[in-house]
């Protein structure tokens, strides 16, 4: 339920910006598909950052763990990188993508805090 609300929020944010009629190259992910990958990668990196604090200690583990995230989303690391490179040439679109990803993360954090608070009572 919480994931669905996060995706709905993301789609609403994305519908506000950009030209929907623009055709993407074949190997580029749609913005709506890229955002959940970014969210999962950021959460994964935050976990490693909290555990080890220094990137040189967790770089290899993060890289191998990110491959499972790509597999879960049905994409490759190359497709993710190519898509991110493509959107980086469009600063306004990239801003919208990152803003939606951050909103999704905040939504998940708030939803987790609410459920933890209700369990404590």
Residue pairs with C-beta under 8 A, 6 or more apart in sequence:
2 107
2 108
2 111
5 107
5 111
6 104
6 107
6 108
7 36
7 104
9 100
9 103
9 104
9 107
10 32
10 35
10 36
10 100
10 101
10 103
10 104
11 32
13 96
13 99
13 100
13 103
14 31
14 32
14 35
14 96
14 100
16 96
17 92
17 93
17 96
18 31
18 92
18 93
18 96
24 30
24 86
25 86
27 79
27 82
27 83
28 82
28 83
28 86
29 37
29 75
29 79
29 80
29 83
31 87
31 93
31 96
31 97
31 100
33 73
33 75
34 80
34 83
34 84
34 87
34 97
35 97
35 100
35 101
35 104
36 73
36 104
37 69
37 70
37 73
37 75
37 80
38 97
38 98
38 101
39 101
39 104
39 105
39 108
40 69
40 72
40 73
41 66
41 69
42 101
42 105
43 105
43 108
44 62
44 65
44 66
44 69
45 62
48 58
48 61
48 62
48 65
49 55
49 58
51 58
52 58
66 77
67 77
70 76
70 77
70 79
70 80
87 93
87 94
87 97
88 94
